[in-house]
Amino acid sequence: ADCTGKSVDQESKEPEPTSVSTSCTSDKDVDQEPEPPTPVPTRRRRYSQQSGVEGSFGIDSGGTLTKLVYFNPRNAPDLPQYVVQEDSHTVNGVRPERSLDIDWTGDLALRFIKIPNANVLDFIHFVADTDLVSAFAVKTVCITGGGAYKYADAVHELLSVPVKQLDEFEMIIQGLNFLLEFDASNEVFTVDWKTEEQTFGVFSESRKPQYFPYMLVNIGSGVSILRVNGPNSFERVSGSHIGGGTFWGLCRMLTNVQTYEEVMNLSKKGDSHNVDLLVGDIYGEDSEKYKKLGLAAEIIASSFGKVATRGGVVKSKEDYKPEDIIRSLLFMIANNISQIAYLNAKLQGVKNVFFSGGFVQNNSYLWKRIAYSIGFWSQGEMQAHFLRHDGYLGAIGALIASHHTTQEH
């Protein structure tokens, strides 16, 4: 049996685990949108006001959204309605992000905004029309992601400033290192897989170097696993073609869902027991057989295995509930990525593992599954770490590059 995780769709008869166990409590159906993580109050490290940060901003343009991070300038104009910013409501399913006070004593705040790619050209025209280039004292526009090439010419022509295209992974690492150095207590959190409770303050400022070396598991359409040895040293050590794109593609192929929001809502209601083959389905009620292997009846032996073992009864796709299919897919992808992440961390001798990327961002149920799986495979020796401003790491890295460029000028 390929025991990559356990189903949590039914009550376990095993005792509650203290750290990691092969038993599991029942999963909760959560219909409402998960609240963004709430940071704990703490003193931030200062990022000097006199260092020219007001003239800096960074851009990360992905497949569907363009993220922009900047230090809020004085007397800035109001932004267009299509821009998702801190004090706005969810726009077209896109969640706003809270600002981050980097300089504790000043009035500068690091702001995070998202722009649907359908409106990027409109926003570039808005920047040109409102002369925000002068307000920011912009010398160079630093941009990363796929849009670094798609929108470079438009930015250069409309704003009359040079465009610097930056390596995506390098910017992601620089962004994460920045957050770990200046606000780790408010940025990094772990998740209790039983209660979904989020815990901040994982890293304290008094032990700043503690997070190096670390592994960064970036989950987008596929998966890249990076080992980060220090502020300017990293390497890609592994990856997988099974990622968020795989999950979304199979959801579209196997169900009639149309939006990702619909997929996530259904994933909280499904019962994967209806399609997944469990250890208990193979060994029956005799728990002694699988207990000798260190297993429990609720462990998944084969994702979608029950569909293939219907005793000769052939069912059509329509006979299975879409929420059960989606739930099983989410288990399969999350467990697979977590196992690969754990094995790479073990191979590299690294205990700190961070998860980021579009598939992870604001996905509380996925957080829980990854947290459980990492704990399960490591026997409690490792924890999965998540990030409050996860989707903005590349943009923060570009911001830092922009700041350095401004200093050069």
C-alpha positions, 0 to 999 in steps of 0.5 A: 500500500502506498500510504501517503496520508490518512483520510480524515473524513470519519471519526478515528477510534484511535486515541488522540495523538500527542505529537504524531500518530497514525490516528486522526480526528474527524475533519470539520466542514468549514463553509465560510471563507478562512480569515487571514492569519492574525499576527502577534504584536511584536517590535519590528526591526527597523528599515531606515526611512533615510535609506531611500525606500520611498522611491522603491517598489517591486512588481511580480507579474504572474499568470493571472495577477500582478502583485505590487509592493511599495512603501506608501508615499505621501500625498498618493492619489486614490487607486482605481477600483479594480486594484485589490488593496488593504482596505478593499473588499474581495474583488473577483475572488481576489483577497486583499492583504494587510499592510506591513509596518516595517519602520516601527517609529516612522509613518511608512508602511509596506503596502501590498496590492494585486491587479488582475492581469486584464487591467495591467495595461489600464494601471500602467496608463493610470500611473502615467496619467497621475505622474506616480513615477515622480511621486515615487522618484522612480529611476528603474522599474524592477519586475519579475515573473512571466509578465517581466517580459510581457509588459516590459515594453509597455512600461518603458514606453508609457512611463519613460523609465528603464525596466529591469527584468529579474530572475523569479526564484532569486526574487522569491528568496530575497523576499522571504529572507527580507521578511524573515529578517525584519518581521519573522514573528508576524510573518511565519506561522505553523498550523495545528492539523487537528484544530486549524489553529495558527501559531505565530512567533515561531522564530524570535528576533534574538535568534535571527540566524536560526532559519538558515539553512532552510528548504523552500517548497514553492507550489505553483503549477508545478513544484520547485524545492530550493535549499537556501544556505544564506542570504545570497546562497541557494540552489534548486535541489528538486521539484515535481510536475505534480502541483497546483496545475495538476490539481486544477486540471484534474478537477476540471477534467473529472468534474463540472466545476468552473471556478477555483473558488467553487473547487475550494468550497467543495473540497471542504464538504467532500468525503474521500472515503467514497473514492479512496481505498483505505488500509481498513478496506484491505485488511478488514476489521482485524486491526492487528494485521495493519498495526504490525505495520504501524498503520491505522484503518483510516490511512489512504492505501490508494487514492481513487483505489476504491473506484477501481475495486468495485467488484466488476461494477462499472460506474460512470463519472456522474455516479461520483460526487464532485466534492468527493473527487475534489477532496481525494485529489487535494489529499493526493496532491498535498500528501505527495508534495509533502512526502517529497518535501520531507524526503528532500529535507531529510536528504539535505539535513535541513529541518526548517521547511517553508511552503509558498506559492499560488496553490498554498496562499490562503488555502487553510485546508491545504495548510492543515493537510501539509502540516499533518503530512510533514509531521507524519513522515518526520515523526514530529521532528519537522514542522511545515511553516507558512507565510502571511504574505506568501503571494508577494515574495517575488514582488518584495524581492523586486522591491529590494532590487529596486531600492538597491538600484535607486541607491546606485542612482 
